[in-house]
Amino acid sequence: MSRSARTGALRRGQVGVVGQTITPAMAEALTLPQAWGVILADVTPKSPAEAAGLQPEDIVLTLDGKVMENARQFGVNIYQHAGDTITLEVAPQWRKISKRVAVLERPRDPDRILAHLEGEQSVVAPLGILAVNLSAEVIPLLPPLRRFTGVVVAGIIADLATDENSLRTGDVIYELNNRRVGEPRQSARPGLAN
């Protein structure tokens, strides 16, 4: 996150990727060359990441020379570079290459999702989050989505969040245990009861 010199407003960066922390179990299942770090789970079409040639399953090794140990660290480092260009060292298909990626300022702020909480119905204690259904009011507050049913993480309950690799504000949950979650019209605990 950086502050605009003109307005003093907080700016958050984005490049159009979904990073996931590599766990030992994931590394074994996907036969990855390392059991730590960040793998790209998705690359948004027409994003700076796609323009730079990044692809799903690329492993992010460094960001501007700094080793990326997990997805949270990766996300925080991207947030801090709104308006900059970063260099990512990635390992696609077992080779190491560097990519220059423009970091765009996020046009919407997921923190505004908090205004859509529905009391206790928004608490999802097993996941340590507050969540709301994707709706016509919530969708414009998020970066472009590919699907419009699910729930979005509105906040983290510090006492319940399991570890540093937990969900983050603005993350969208489409499935839980291989079952679709959250229809915008559902009023049960943000669709996670499906």
PyRosetta script that sets phi, psi and omega in degrees:
from pyrosetta import init, pose_from_sequence

init()
pose = pose_from_sequence("MSRSARTGALRRGQVGVVGQTITPAMAEALTLPQAWGVILADVTPKSPAEAAGLQPEDIVLTLDGKVMENARQFGVNIYQHAGDTITLEVAPQWRKISKRVAVLERPRDPDRILAHLEGEQSVVAPLGILAVNLSAEVIPLLPPLRRFTGVVVAGIIADLATDENSLRTGDVIYELNNRRVGEPRQSARPGLAN")
pose.set_psi(1, 139.0)
pose.set_omega(1, 174.8)
pose.set_phi(2, -133.9)
pose.set_psi(2, 163.4)
pose.set_omega(2, -179.9)
pose.set_phi(3, -105.7)
pose.set_psi(3, 137.5)
pose.set_omega(3, 176.4)
pose.set_phi(4, -67.3)
pose.set_psi(4, 130.2)
pose.set_omega(4, -180.0)
pose.set_phi(5, -64.6)
pose.set_psi(5, -32.0)
pose.set_omega(5, -177.5)
pose.set_phi(6, -75.8)
pose.set_psi(6, -46.2)
pose.set_omega(6, -171.9)
pose.set_phi(7, -108.4)
pose.set_psi(7, -16.3)
pose.set_omega(7, -175.6)
pose.set_phi(8, 75.8)
pose.set_psi(8, 3.0)
pose.set_omega(8, -178.2)
pose.set_phi(9, -73.0)
pose.set_psi(9, 146.5)
pose.set_omega(9, 178.0)
pose.set_phi(10, -71.1)
pose.set_psi(10, 131.4)
pose.set_omega(10, 179.5)
pose.set_phi(11, -117.2)
pose.set_psi(11, 133.4)
pose.set_omega(11, 177.4)
pose.set_phi(12, -116.1)
pose.set_psi(12, 138.6)
pose.set_omega(12, -178.2)
pose.set_phi(13, -94.5)
pose.set_psi(13, 157.7)
pose.set_omega(13, 174.7)
pose.set_phi(14, -150.7)
pose.set_psi(14, 150.2)
pose.set_omega(14, 177.8)
pose.set_phi(15, -122.6)
pose.set_psi(15, -9.6)
pose.set_omega(15, 179.1)
pose.set_phi(16, 93.6)
pose.set_psi(16, 39.5)
pose.set_omega(16, 175.9)
pose.set_phi(17, -131.9)
pose.set_psi(17, 157.8)
pose.set_omega(17, 168.7)
pose.set_phi(18, -114.6)
pose.set_psi(18, 112.9)
pose.set_omega(18, 179.2)
pose.set_phi(19, -95.8)
pose.set_psi(19, 144.8)
pose.set_omega(19, 179.7)
pose.set_phi(20, -129.9)
pose.set_psi(20, 136.7)
pose.set_omega(20, 178.1)
pose.set_phi(21, -67.7)
pose.set_psi(21, 131.2)
pose.set_omega(21, 176.7)
pose.set_phi(22, -80.7)
pose.set_psi(22, 123.2)
pose.set_omega(22, 175.9)
pose.set_phi(23, -103.7)
pose.set_psi(23, 162.3)
pose.set_omega(23, 176.3)
pose.set_phi(24, -56.5)
pose.set_psi(24, -39.5)
pose.set_omega(24, 180.0)
pose.set_phi(25, -65.3)
pose.set_psi(25, -40.8)
pose.set_omega(25, 178.3)
pose.set_phi(26, -65.9)
pose.set_psi(26, -43.5)
pose.set_omega(26, -179.8)
pose.set_phi(27, -58.9)
pose.set_psi(27, -41.3)
pose.set_omega(27, 179.7)
pose.set_phi(28, -68.3)
pose.set_psi(28, -45.4)
pose.set_omega(28, -177.7)
pose.set_phi(29, -64.7)
pose.set_psi(29, -35.9)
pose.set_omega(29, -178.1)
pose.set_phi(30, -98.1)
pose.set_psi(30, 4.2)
pose.set_omega(30, -175.6)
pose.set_phi(31, 48.3)
pose.set_psi(31, 53.5)
pose.set_omega(31, 179.2)
pose.set_phi(32, -81.9)
pose.set_psi(32, 155.9)
pose.set_omega(32, -177.8)
pose.set_phi(33, -75.9)
pose.set_psi(33, -8.1)
pose.set_omega(33, 179.2)
pose.set_phi(34, -148.3)
pose.set_psi(34, 155.5)
pose.set_omega(34, -176.3)
pose.set_phi(35, -108.7)
pose.set_psi(35, 30.5)
pose.set_omega(35, 178.7)
pose.set_phi(36, -153.4)
pose.set_psi(36, 168.0)
pose.set_omega(36, 174.5)
pose.set_phi(37, 103.2)
pose.set_psi(37, -153.2)
pose.set_omega(37, -172.8)
pose.set_phi(38, -130.3)
pose.set_psi(38, 132.2)
pose.set_omega(38, 173.8)
pose.set_phi(39, -115.6)
pose.set_psi(39, 142.9)
pose.set_omega(39, 178.8)
pose.set_phi(40, -81.6)
pose.set_psi(40, 114.5)
pose.set_omega(40, 179.2)
pose.set_phi(41, -80.7)
pose.set_psi(41, -28.0)
pose.set_omega(41, -179.5)
pose.set_phi(42, -157.0)
pose.set_psi(42, 151.4)
pose.set_omega(42, 174.1)
pose.set_phi(43, -128.8)
pose.set_psi(43, 121.8)
pose.set_omega(43, -176.3)
pose.set_phi(44, -70.4)
pose.set_psi(44, 131.6)
pose.set_omega(44, 176.7)
pose.set_phi(45, -58.6)
pose.set_psi(45, 143.8)
pose.set_omega(45, 177.7)
pose.set_phi(46, 61.7)
pose.set_psi(46, 26.6)
pose.set_omega(46, 178.3)
pose.set_phi(47, -99.6)
pose.set_psi(47, 167.1)
pose.set_omega(47, 174.8)
pose.set_phi(48, -58.6)
pose.set_psi(48, -34.8)
pose.set_omega(48, 179.6)
pose.set_phi(49, -64.3)
pose.set_psi(49, -43.4)
pose.set_omega(49, 178.1)
pose.set_phi(50, -65.4)
pose.set_psi(50, -41.4)
pose.set_omega(50, 179.1)
pose.set_phi(51, -61.0)
pose.set_psi(51, -31.9)
pose.set_omega(51, 179.5)
pose.set_phi(52, -80.6)
pose.set_psi(52, -7.5)
pose.set_omega(52, 178.2)
pose.set_phi(53, 94.2)
pose.set_psi(53, 9.8)
pose.set_omega(53, 176.9)
pose.set_phi(54, -71.4)
pose.set_psi(54, 149.2)
pose.set_omega(54, -178.2)
pose.set_phi(55, -138.5)
pose.set_psi(55, 153.9)
pose.set_omega(55, 173.3)
pose.set_phi(56, -53.9)
pose.set_psi(56, 143.4)
pose.set_omega(56, -179.1)
pose.set_phi(57, 83.0)
pose.set_psi(57, -2.9)
pose.set_omega(57, 170.3)
pose.set_phi(58, -65.6)
pose.set_psi(58, 141.4)
pose.set_omega(58, 176.6)
pose.set_phi(59, -100.1)
pose.set_psi(59, 124.3)
pose.set_omega(59, 179.0)
pose.set_phi(60, -85.0)
pose.set_psi(60, 120.0)
pose.set_omega(60, -179.4)
pose.set_phi(61, -93.8)
pose.set_psi(61, -50.3)
pose.set_omega(61, -179.2)
pose.set_phi(62, -140.2)
pose.set_psi(62, 157.0)
pose.set_omega(62, 171.8)
pose.set_phi(63, -125.5)
pose.set_psi(63, 115.4)
pose.set_omega(63, -174.5)
pose.set_phi(64, 49.5)
pose.set_psi(64, 42.4)
pose.set_omega(64, 176.3)
pose.set_phi(65, 84.4)
pose.set_psi(65, -7.5)
pose.set_omega(65, -179.3)
pose.set_phi(66, -93.3)
pose.set_psi(66, 126.7)
pose.set_omega(66, -179.1)
pose.set_phi(67, -63.0)
pose.set_psi(67, 131.1)
pose.set_omega(67, 178.3)
pose.set_phi(68, -96.9)
pose.set_psi(68, 111.4)
pose.set_omega(68, -175.1)
pose.set_phi(69, -90.6)
pose.set_psi(69, -26.7)
pose.set_omega(69, -179.6)
pose.set_phi(70, -156.5)
pose.set_psi(70, 169.6)
pose.set_omega(70, -175.2)
pose.set_phi(71, -66.0)
pose.set_psi(71, -35.2)
pose.set_omega(71, 179.9)
pose.set_phi(72, -63.7)
pose.set_psi(72, -46.9)
pose.set_omega(72, 179.0)
pose.set_phi(73, -60.3)
pose.set_psi(73, -42.7)
pose.set_omega(73, 179.3)
pose.set_phi(74, -59.8)
pose.set_psi(74, -48.2)
pose.set_omega(74, 179.8)
pose.set_phi(75, -61.8)
pose.set_psi(75, -44.3)
pose.set_omega(75, -179.9)
pose.set_phi(76, -62.1)
pose.set_psi(76, -41.3)
pose.set_omega(76, -179.7)
pose.set_phi(77, -67.1)
pose.set_psi(77, -35.0)
pose.set_omega(77, 176.3)
pose.set_phi(78, -69.2)
pose.set_psi(78, -44.5)
pose.set_omega(78, 178.2)
pose.set_phi(79, -50.8)
pose.set_psi(79, -39.3)
pose.set_omega(79, -173.3)
pose.set_phi(80, -74.4)
pose.set_psi(80, -7.7)
pose.set_omega(80, -173.8)
pose.set_phi(81, -113.5)
pose.set_psi(81, 27.6)
pose.set_omega(81, 178.9)
pose.set_phi(82, -54.3)
pose.set_psi(82, 127.2)
pose.set_omega(82, 179.2)
pose.set_phi(83, 87.3)
pose.set_psi(83, -4.9)
pose.set_omega(83, -179.4)
pose.set_phi(84, -99.9)
pose.set_psi(84, 176.6)
pose.set_omega(84, 169.1)
pose.set_phi(85, -117.3)
pose.set_psi(85, 130.9)
pose.set_omega(85, -178.7)
pose.set_phi(86, -111.8)
pose.set_psi(86, 160.6)
pose.set_omega(86, 174.4)
pose.set_phi(87, -113.2)
pose.set_psi(87, 122.0)
pose.set_omega(87, 176.5)
pose.set_phi(88, -107.1)
pose.set_psi(88, 131.7)
pose.set_omega(88, 170.1)
pose.set_phi(89, -97.5)
pose.set_psi(89, 120.8)
pose.set_omega(89, -177.3)
pose.set_phi(90, -125.1)
pose.set_psi(90, 160.1)
pose.set_omega(90, 177.8)
pose.set_phi(91, -121.4)
pose.set_psi(91, 88.2)
pose.set_omega(91, 174.4)
pose.set_phi(92, -86.8)
pose.set_psi(92, 130.5)
pose.set_omega(92, 176.7)
pose.set_phi(93, 47.0)
pose.set_psi(93, 50.2)
pose.set_omega(93, 171.3)
pose.set_phi(94, 71.4)
pose.set_psi(94, 8.1)
pose.set_omega(94, 175.6)
pose.set_phi(95, -110.8)
pose.set_psi(95, 156.5)
pose.set_omega(95, 177.9)
pose.set_phi(96, -105.5)
pose.set_psi(96, 126.5)
pose.set_omega(96, 176.3)
pose.set_phi(97, -141.3)
pose.set_psi(97, 160.7)
pose.set_omega(97, 177.1)
pose.set_phi(98, -109.0)
pose.set_psi(98, 142.1)
pose.set_omega(98, 178.7)
pose.set_phi(99, -130.9)
pose.set_psi(99, 133.5)
pose.set_omega(99, 173.6)
pose.set_phi(100, -91.2)
pose.set_psi(100, 128.0)
pose.set_omega(100, -175.6)
pose.set_phi(101, -130.1)
pose.set_psi(101, 129.5)
pose.set_omega(101, 175.2)
pose.set_phi(102, -76.5)
pose.set_psi(102, 136.6)
pose.set_omega(102, 177.8)
pose.set_phi(103, -104.4)
pose.set_psi(103, 114.0)
pose.set_omega(103, -179.9)
pose.set_phi(104, -86.8)
pose.set_psi(104, 152.1)
pose.set_omega(104, 173.4)
pose.set_phi(105, -73.9)
pose.set_psi(105, 135.2)
pose.set_omega(105, 178.4)
pose.set_phi(106, -67.0)
pose.set_psi(106, 125.2)
pose.set_omega(106, -176.5)
pose.set_phi(107, -76.0)
pose.set_psi(107, -16.5)
pose.set_omega(107, -178.1)
pose.set_phi(108, -129.5)
pose.set_psi(108, 152.7)
pose.set_omega(108, -176.7)
pose.set_phi(109, -113.0)
pose.set_psi(109, 112.2)
pose.set_omega(109, -178.3)
pose.set_phi(110, -59.8)
pose.set_psi(110, -19.3)
pose.set_omega(110, 179.8)
pose.set_phi(111, -63.3)
pose.set_psi(111, -23.2)
pose.set_omega(111, 178.6)
pose.set_phi(112, -70.5)
pose.set_psi(112, -11.2)
pose.set_omega(112, 178.0)
pose.set_phi(113, -63.8)
pose.set_psi(113, -28.4)
pose.set_omega(113, -178.8)
pose.set_phi(114, -54.5)
pose.set_psi(114, -28.9)
pose.set_omega(114, -179.8)
pose.set_phi(115, -65.5)
pose.set_psi(115, -13.1)
pose.set_omega(115, -176.6)
pose.set_phi(116, -102.4)
pose.set_psi(116, 8.9)
pose.set_omega(116, 177.9)
pose.set_phi(117, -63.6)
pose.set_psi(117, 147.7)
pose.set_omega(117, -179.1)
pose.set_phi(118, -120.3)
pose.set_psi(118, 57.5)
pose.set_omega(118, 177.0)
pose.set_phi(119, 58.8)
pose.set_psi(119, -140.1)
pose.set_omega(119, -176.6)
pose.set_phi(120, -64.0)
pose.set_psi(120, -23.6)
pose.set_omega(120, 178.7)
pose.set_phi(121, -63.3)
pose.set_psi(121, -21.8)
pose.set_omega(121, -178.3)
pose.set_phi(122, -86.4)
pose.set_psi(122, -9.6)
pose.set_omega(122, -178.4)
pose.set_phi(123, -82.4)
pose.set_psi(123, 123.9)
pose.set_omega(123, 175.5)
pose.set_phi(124, -119.1)
pose.set_psi(124, 81.2)
pose.set_omega(124, -172.8)
pose.set_phi(125, -57.0)
pose.set_psi(125, -41.4)
pose.set_omega(125, -178.8)
pose.set_phi(126, -59.0)
pose.set_psi(126, -26.9)
pose.set_omega(126, 179.4)
pose.set_phi(127, -100.3)
pose.set_psi(127, -8.1)
pose.set_omega(127, -179.7)
pose.set_phi(128, 69.9)
pose.set_psi(128, 35.0)
pose.set_omega(128, -176.5)
pose.set_phi(129, -133.5)
pose.set_psi(129, 163.8)
pose.set_omega(129, 163.6)
pose.set_phi(130, -105.9)
pose.set_psi(130, 134.1)
pose.set_omega(130, -176.0)
pose.set_phi(131, -139.2)
pose.set_psi(131, 153.0)
pose.set_omega(131, 175.3)
pose.set_phi(132, -132.6)
pose.set_psi(132, 151.7)
pose.set_omega(132, 176.4)
pose.set_phi(133, -65.4)
pose.set_psi(133, 147.2)
pose.set_omega(133, 169.7)
pose.set_phi(134, -66.1)
pose.set_psi(134, 130.1)
pose.set_omega(134, -178.9)
pose.set_phi(135, -144.2)
pose.set_psi(135, 173.7)
pose.set_omega(135, 179.5)
pose.set_phi(136, -60.1)
pose.set_psi(136, -27.7)
pose.set_omega(136, 179.5)
pose.set_phi(137, -81.4)
pose.set_psi(137, -32.2)
pose.set_omega(137, -174.6)
pose.set_phi(138, -86.9)
pose.set_psi(138, -38.4)
pose.set_omega(138, -175.0)
pose.set_phi(139, -54.2)
pose.set_psi(139, -42.1)
pose.set_omega(139, 179.6)
pose.set_phi(140, -65.4)
pose.set_psi(140, -14.5)
pose.set_omega(140, -179.8)
pose.set_phi(141, -84.7)
pose.set_psi(141, -5.5)
pose.set_omega(141, -174.8)
pose.set_phi(142, -110.6)
pose.set_psi(142, 159.7)
pose.set_omega(142, 171.0)
pose.set_phi(143, -60.8)
pose.set_psi(143, 165.9)
pose.set_omega(143, -178.4)
pose.set_phi(144, -53.1)
pose.set_psi(144, 134.6)
pose.set_omega(144, -179.3)
pose.set_phi(145, -109.1)
pose.set_psi(145, 156.2)
pose.set_omega(145, 176.6)
pose.set_phi(146, -95.2)
pose.set_psi(146, -27.0)
pose.set_omega(146, 179.3)
pose.set_phi(147, -129.9)
pose.set_psi(147, 152.3)
pose.set_omega(147, -173.3)
pose.set_phi(148, -117.3)
pose.set_psi(148, 18.2)
pose.set_omega(148, 171.2)
pose.set_phi(149, -123.5)
pose.set_psi(149, 139.4)
pose.set_omega(149, -177.6)
pose.set_phi(150, 147.9)
pose.set_psi(150, -167.0)
pose.set_omega(150, 175.8)
pose.set_phi(151, -130.1)
pose.set_psi(151, 154.4)
pose.set_omega(151, -179.7)
pose.set_phi(152, -117.8)
pose.set_psi(152, 141.0)
pose.set_omega(152, 178.3)
pose.set_phi(153, -75.0)
pose.set_psi(153, 118.1)
pose.set_omega(153, -179.3)
pose.set_phi(154, -92.9)
pose.set_psi(154, -23.7)
pose.set_omega(154, -179.4)
pose.set_phi(155, -173.0)
pose.set_psi(155, 166.2)
pose.set_omega(155, -179.7)
pose.set_phi(156, -110.1)
pose.set_psi(156, 135.4)
pose.set_omega(156, 175.7)
pose.set_phi(157, -93.6)
pose.set_psi(157, 104.8)
pose.set_omega(157, -170.7)
pose.set_phi(158, -52.8)
pose.set_psi(158, -40.4)
pose.set_omega(158, -176.9)
pose.set_phi(159, -71.0)
pose.set_psi(159, -19.1)
pose.set_omega(159, -174.6)
pose.set_phi(160, -108.3)
pose.set_psi(160, -19.0)
pose.set_omega(160, -178.8)
pose.set_phi(161, -60.8)
pose.set_psi(161, 134.5)
pose.set_omega(161, -170.6)
pose.set_phi(162, -76.4)
pose.set_psi(162, -42.8)
pose.set_omega(162, -179.0)
pose.set_phi(163, -163.5)
pose.set_psi(163, -176.0)
pose.set_omega(163, -176.7)
pose.set_phi(164, -67.1)
pose.set_psi(164, -14.5)
pose.set_omega(164, 179.9)
pose.set_phi(165, -95.8)
pose.set_psi(165, 14.4)
pose.set_omega(165, -179.9)
pose.set_phi(166, -66.9)
pose.set_psi(166, 174.0)
pose.set_omega(166, 177.0)
pose.set_phi(167, -63.6)
pose.set_psi(167, 160.0)
pose.set_omega(167, 179.5)
pose.set_phi(168, -124.4)
pose.set_psi(168, 157.3)
pose.set_omega(168, 176.3)
pose.set_phi(169, -54.7)
pose.set_psi(169, 131.9)
pose.set_omega(169, -179.8)
pose.set_phi(170, 95.4)
pose.set_psi(170, -14.3)
pose.set_omega(170, 175.9)
pose.set_phi(171, -65.2)
pose.set_psi(171, 142.5)
pose.set_omega(171, 177.9)
pose.set_phi(172, -109.6)
pose.set_psi(172, 132.2)
pose.set_omega(172, 178.6)
pose.set_phi(173, -105.0)
pose.set_psi(173, 116.8)
pose.set_omega(173, 179.2)
pose.set_phi(174, -98.3)
pose.set_psi(174, -33.6)
pose.set_omega(174, -178.4)
pose.set_phi(175, -138.8)
pose.set_psi(175, 151.4)
pose.set_omega(175, 175.5)
pose.set_phi(176, -138.2)
pose.set_psi(176, 120.8)
pose.set_omega(176, -176.6)
pose.set_phi(177, 53.6)
pose.set_psi(177, 45.7)
pose.set_omega(177, 177.4)
pose.set_phi(178, 64.6)
pose.set_psi(178, 19.3)
pose.set_omega(178, 176.5)
pose.set_phi(179, -121.2)
pose.set_psi(179, 134.7)
pose.set_omega(179, 177.3)
pose.set_phi(180, -61.7)
pose.set_psi(180, 144.1)
pose.set_omega(180, 178.6)
pose.set_phi(181, -125.5)
pose.set_psi(181, 156.4)
pose.set_omega(181, 169.9)
pose.set_phi(182, 63.6)
pose.set_psi(182, 99.9)
pose.set_omega(182, 166.8)
pose.set_phi(183, -99.3)
pose.set_psi(183, 139.2)
pose.set_omega(183, -175.6)
pose.set_phi(184, -55.8)
pose.set_psi(184, -27.1)
pose.set_omega(184, -177.1)
pose.set_phi(185, -88.7)
pose.set_psi(185, -9.1)
pose.set_omega(185, -178.2)
pose.set_phi(186, -71.0)
pose.set_psi(186, 143.0)
pose.set_omega(186, 180.0)
pose.set_phi(187, -111.5)
pose.set_psi(187, -4.2)
pose.set_omega(187, 177.0)
pose.set_phi(188, -66.0)
pose.set_psi(188, 172.4)
pose.set_omega(188, -179.5)
pose.set_phi(189, -45.8)
pose.set_psi(189, 115.7)
pose.set_omega(189, -165.2)
pose.set_phi(190, -11.9)
pose.set_psi(190, 61.7)
pose.set_omega(190, 171.0)
pose.set_phi(191, 70.3)
pose.set_psi(191, -4.4)
pose.set_omega(191, -176.2)
pose.set_phi(192, -80.9)
pose.set_psi(192, -4.7)
pose.set_omega(192, 179.9)
pose.set_phi(193, -84.9)
pose.set_psi(193, -4.6)
pose.set_omega(193, -178.8)
pose.set_phi(194, -61.1)
pose.dump_pdb("model.pdb")
